[in-house]
Amino acid sequence: MLVSPVSPAELCPLCSQGFVVPKHSRYGPFYSCSAFPRCTYKRGSGQRRTRS
């Protein structure tokens, strides 16, 4: 679960064409532009992954 929710219509602050969407990688959750790979905007979710 992501810590800071974003509004469904939040435009990307870098390209203003895509939307900021939640994504998940092996390093944990983050937010990224839906226009990837044309736009490389991303930000962390504020969560840190802990080792099991």
C-alpha positions as CSV (number, residue, x, y, z in Angstrom):
1,M,0.0,0.0,0.0
2,L,1.3,3.4,-0.9
3,V,1.6,6.1,1.8
4,S,0.7,9.3,0.0
5,P,-2.2,8.9,-2.4
6,V,-2.3,11.1,-5.5
7,S,-5.4,12.4,-7.2
8,P,-6.4,10.4,-10.3
9,A,-6.0,13.4,-12.5
10,E,-2.6,14.7,-11.2
11,L,-0.6,15.8,-14.2
12,C,3.1,15.1,-14.4
13,P,5.0,18.2,-13.2
14,L,7.8,17.4,-15.6
15,C,6.1,16.9,-19.0
16,S,2.5,18.0,-18.3
17,Q,1.3,15.3,-20.7
18,G,1.2,12.2,-18.6
19,F,-0.4,11.4,-15.2
20,V,1.4,10.5,-12.0
21,V,0.5,6.9,-11.3
22,P,1.5,4.4,-8.6
23,K,3.9,1.7,-9.5
24,H,5.8,-1.0,-7.7
25,S,9.3,-2.3,-8.1
26,R,11.5,-4.8,-6.3
27,Y,12.7,-1.9,-4.2
28,G,9.2,-0.9,-3.1
29,P,6.4,1.4,-4.2
30,F,6.9,4.7,-6.1
31,Y,5.1,7.1,-8.3
32,S,6.0,7.6,-12.0
33,C,4.7,9.4,-15.1
34,S,2.3,7.4,-17.2
35,A,4.2,8.7,-20.3
36,F,7.4,6.6,-19.4
37,P,9.8,6.1,-21.3
38,R,9.3,9.5,-23.0
39,C,9.2,11.2,-19.5
40,T,11.4,10.0,-16.7
41,Y,9.6,11.7,-13.8
42,K,9.5,9.6,-10.6
43,R,9.2,10.1,-6.9
44,G,9.3,7.8,-3.9
45,S,6.3,6.9,-1.9
46,G,7.8,7.6,1.5
47,Q,7.9,3.9,2.4
48,R,11.1,2.0,2.8
49,R,11.4,-1.7,2.0
50,T,12.6,-3.8,4.9
51,R,14.5,-7.0,4.5
52,S,12.8,-10.2,5.5
